[in-house]
Amino acid sequence: DLPAKEQWKIWDYIWKKSDTFEVMLLASYWAASRPFAEAFAHHKIMLAWLARVDNWAHSDELSSHYVKFLEHAPEKLLPVFRKWNRSAKPWFKRQSMVGLLYYARSRKRTPPAKLILDFVERHMNDDHYYVQKGVGWTLRECGNVYPGPTLQYLRKNAGRIPPAAWTAATEKLSPAVKKSLTALRVQFRSMNVAEY
């Protein structure tokens, strides 16, 4: 029965203080149940939640919110994503990529392909497994919106995309395209173009 303003304070406290995985998720589920205008009015609270993320599930849960904020107000959110993309923290780096497109086919508006691929490129050789998965996941989703530029990027970089990223990036491609890219990858690796 508390006013929404007070409920936001409580759920913010829960996300920031709970040591229980599922309890933290409840804060996100509650935020998702609110009208979008209300959630966006509190987007700064939710952006701060990223600081507590230490696993892919919480990260992706926040991506489901952040992508909507970005879609609604790119002029406000893109500077935040750019800052995250330059962070030394792995979960910030992952969020800067995955949050751009989180399930791209559900988006009405997406960032340009060049911006997405630039964000990916910055972390191509990151040694954190979930950053690599974020690279691959973002390439896969970018391909759903911008198939031409994404395929060109995959062909050009087939020899240097890390294994975890490669698996995620190519998992939804047609067998024929995947086969041709894999052949390129083998060729580049045999020429020592990429080092793992």
DAGI-V737745 format. One record per helix or strand of 3 or more residues. SS is the DSSP state (hx for helix, st for strand). FROM is the first residue (numbers start at 0). TO is the last residue. If there is no record, write none. Layout:
SS	FROM	TO
SS	FROM	TO
//
This chain:
hx	3	16
hx	20	32
hx	35	40
hx	42	51
hx	55	71
hx	73	84
hx	89	100
hx	103	105
hx	112	121
hx	128	144
hx	146	155
hx	162	169
hx	174	189
//
